[in-house]
Amino acid sequence: MLMQSDEDRLSKYFAYAEKTMSRISVKASGELKSRVEWLIDNARRYYEDAKHYMALKDYSTSYVCIAYCEGLLDALRLLGLVEVQN
């Protein structure tokens, strides 16, 4: 069985995050909407950090950052605060 490299595995996480962030819309309103937008911005920052650490070949830190990114996006979706278009 051929093992994937860290870069190959991380690229799948990046593709998921990119797709999700490009198709996300906020369903919340008022004060909650601004908090949701703040969390989406944090997810984007984690994504950028993950890319940065991957470029440095610091794969452990890159995995942590992209996992935080995905966790925030998934939580917002599961709570019904955002919608992600297919």
C-alpha positions, 0 to 999 in steps of 0.5 A: 500500500502506497502511503501519501505524503504529508503534503498530499494529505494536507492538500485534501484538507486545504481543498475542503476548507477552500471549497467551504469558505468559497461557498459559505453564507451566514444565516444568522442576523444581528449581533450573532451575525457579527460573531459568526463572521468573526469566527469565519475570519478566524477560520480563514486565518487558521487556513493561511497559517496552515499554508504558511507552516506547510511551506516551511515543511512544519507539517505538525503545526500545519495539521493543527491549524487546518484542523482548527479551521475545519472545526470552526467551519463544521461547528458553524454549519452544524449549528445552522448558523451558516449554509454551504452551497454544494 
